Amino acid sequence: MFRNIVVVIISSLVIYCLAGDLVIHTKDDRCSIHTSCDSCISESICTWCVAKSLCTQQRCGNDNVIYPKETQALLAGPDFCPRVADTSELTFASGQNEIITVRITQIYIFMAFTPWKCKINMNGEDITVSGILLADIVYCEIFEMKNESENPYIEGSVKVLWNYNKAFDGSLSFKVCRCDLEPKCVACKN
């Protein structure tokens, strides 16, 4: 009997300790369809759980929470969403090895100690490479830029991932030009 009491007490303590991190998904939670912080908090009933990278109608437990801007809270509005801060488009020459750098903002301290990745979309494919965070810039592992099309330019984008698969809002756009088809491309003049 004593053993059963100990098991019940320990189980209760574990459940109590973890309760703050539990998020129960319900079928009527219309917030769960959102995959980015910005789109999540555009709904007045939704909150963004930063560490879980999750939109929910419920409380986020022991997580940093971002609320819609109409809410009276310290972290309210899209300015607090972890996101890509770069807006300028980059241009690369096809066949060159490049290190892509992406400036990000709203980096929460716990993110800095997780693995960083760059998800590069180019030629209709997603390729994930390692990244390194230094200050507010993610340096993506060296990568060969290839334009295998018959077009002088192709477009691509880079998303920043932290903790393996949690994405910052937004992406950095780039173009890859073929210097044989477009010798006046900015990247071909080097």
N, C-alpha and C positions, 0 to 999 in steps of 0.2 A: 504494500500500500504506500509506504514512504517513497518508493521508487516512482510510482505513478504520480504522486504529488509533485515530486521534483521535475518530472518530465512536463507536466502541465505548467508549472511555474516557468521553466526555461522556455517552453514553446510560447507562452504568453509574452515573455520579455522580448523574444526574437520578433514576434509579430508586432509588438508595440514599437520596437526600434525601427523596424522596416516600414511601418505604416506611413511615415512621411514621404517615402519614395514610391508608394504604390499608386498607380494610376489605373483605374478600372475603365475599360472601354465599354461603352454601352451603344446599342444600335441607334439610339436617338441623339447621340452626340454629333451634331452636324459640324463641329469644329475639326474633327479628325480627318476631314478631307483635305485640309490645308497642309502643305509641305514646306512652306516658308514662313518665317516670322512675320514679314510684312503683310502677306495675304491673310494670315491668321488673325492678327490684331485689327484688321480692317472690319472684322465682325465684332460688334459691341459685346457679344456674350462670350467671346473666346479669349484665352490667355495663352502665351507662348512659354513653355518650360524650356529654359535655355540648355541645361545639362542633358536633358532627355531629347532635345531637338524635336519637340512634340507640341502640337496644338490641341488644346483640350478645353472643354467647358467646365471642367472641375478644377480644383486647386492642384497645384503642382507639387505639393508636399515640401520637402527640404530643398527645393530647386530655386534658382533665380527665376523670377517671373516677370515677363513683360506684358503689360496690360494695354488695351486700346487707349488712344490718346484722350478720350473723353473721361476716363477713369481718374479719380484723385489718387494717384500713387506715385512713388518716387521714380519707378521705371515704367513710364507710360508713353506710348507713341513709337513710331517706326525709327526714330533717331537712336533708340536703344537696341535695335536689332543688330546682331552680328551680320556684317555684310561686306561685300567687295566695295572699296571706296574709289578705285580707278574707274574713270569713264572714258578715257581716251583709247582709241583703237590702235593696236600695234600692227606693224607690217614686217613680214619676214620673207627672205628669199628661199625658194624651194631648194632642198638639198643641204641646207645649213643646219648645224647642231646649235641649238639655242637653249639658254636658261631663261625661262619666262619668270618675271617677277610680278607679283600681284599685291597691291596695297589693300589692306583690310582695316576695318574699324569695329569698335565694340568687341574687343577681345577680352573675355572674362578670364581671370587668373587661372582657373582650373583647366582651361583649354590649352594653355601654353605648355602643359606637361603631358600632353597626349600626342600620338603620332599625327603627322600632317601629310596630306596627299593633295595632288592636283589632278583633277579629272579633265582631260583634254578631249574635246570633241572636234574631230577634223576628218574630212573625207567620209563623213557618215559613220564614223566609228568613235567609240569612247575608249580612251586609253588612260589608265591611272598610273601616275608616277609618284615617287616620294617627293616630299617637300620639307623645307626647313623654315621655321618661323624665327626671324630676327627683327626685334622691335615690332613694327606694324607691317612688315613685308614678308610674304611667303615666297621663297625661292624654290621653283619647281626644278626637279632633276633635269639634267641636260637631255634634250629631246630633238630628234631629227624632224625638221619641218619638211613635209613633202606635199607638193601639189601634183597628184598623179592624173589630174583631169586634162582635158584639152582646152580648158579655160585659162586665161592669163592669171586670174585670181580665184582662190577659194576662200571661204570664210570659215572661221572656227571660233571656239570659245574655251575658256578655262574656268572651272568652278573650283573653289577651295574647300577641302574637306578636313575636318578635325576629328580626332578619335576614330579614325578609319573611314567612317561613312556619314558623318553629320555635316551637312553643307551649310556654308555661309550663304546668305541671300545674294542673288545677283551673280554675274560672271563678267569676265574680261573678254572682250571681243578682239579678234585678230584676223588678218588676211595673210595668206601665203601666196606670193606671186612667182610665176615662172619667168625668169629673166630672158629666156629664149623667145617668149611670146610677148613680153612687155618689158623691153630694156629700160624704159623710163621709170620703172617702179622705184620708189624711194629706197627700198632695201637692196636693189641691184647696183646702186651707185657706190657701194663700199668696196 
